[in-house]
């Protein structure tokens, strides 16, 4: 039997409830930009099941491997925040963070 016009079948409601209640695993990983053979990467916080260049939650840095030496810019406060709420670093981003530690700010003289 067909459902009346304007109503959603019960199976669809179950799928919608699943989508509303799912817990998104957040990753901090690279998203590729730039022209062909000229890669430029953004370091983004993104849901794990999204495509490589899919819609990200937040851009937390950039990485350009074509400069000599490779340039890396990171927003350390935002990376620390995302890790505190459970985000996981991809292996490459983890290496970039280790190789480029946050600058140590010296305490102001009193």
N, C-alpha and C positions, 0 to 999 in steps of 0.2 A: 504494500500500500504506500502511496506517495504521501509525503508530509505536506501539510497545508502551506500555501504560499507565504513567504516571509518568516518561516521557522527553519531552524537548523536541525538536521537529523541528529539523534543521540550520539552516533559515532563521531561526528564532527565536534560536538561539545567536548567529548573526552579528549580529542586531539588538542582543542583550544585550551582546555584546563592544563594539559601537560605543558604546552608552550608557556602559559602564564606562570606556572609553578616551578619551572626548571631552574636549576642553579647553574649559572654560566661560569665556566672555568676561564679565568683570565690569564693570558700569556703576555709577556713582554718579548716581542720578536721583531725581526726586520721586515719592512715592506719595501719592495723595489720600485724605484722611480728612475727617471732619466731615459735617455734615448737608447736605441739599440747599440749594444757594445759600449755603452757609457753609463754603467750603473751608478746610482746614487740611492742611498737607503735612508728611510726614516725608521727610527726605533719607536714602536707603537705599543700601547696597551690595547689588546684586542681579544675578543672571545676566541677560545681555542678552536672551535669548529668553523670559524669563518675562513674565507679564501685568503691567500697570501696578501693580496692588495685590497681586501674587502674593507668595509666601513670600520674604522677603528674607534675606540673610545677616547683615546688621547694620544697625542704625539709627545714622547718623552725624550727625544733626542734625534740626532742625525749622524750618519756615517758615510764618508766619501772615501772609498778605497783607491781612487784614481789620483789623489794628491800624494806628494812625496814629502814627508811621511803621511800616511792616511790620517785624515782629520775626523775627530770624534767629538761631538758636543752632546753632553748628557745633562738632563735635569735631575740631579741626584736626589733632591727632596721628593720629587714625584715618583721616582723609581722606588725610593724607600717607602713611600706611602702605599704604592700598589703592592709591594711585597708584604707590607704589614696587614693588608686585607686579603692576602692569600694568592696573589699573582705569582706565577712561575716564570723564571727567566729561561729563554731558549739557550742552548749551549753556546751559540755564537755571541749572543748578547752578554751572557755571563762572562765570557772571555774578555769582551770589550770593557765591561765594568771593572774587572780585575786589573787589566792593563792600564786603565785610565781612572785611577782612584779619585775621589772627591778632594778638592784642594782643602788643606787644613787651614781653617781661619784662626788667626792668632787673637787672643783676647785683647780687648781695648785697654790701654793704659788708664789707670784710675787717677 
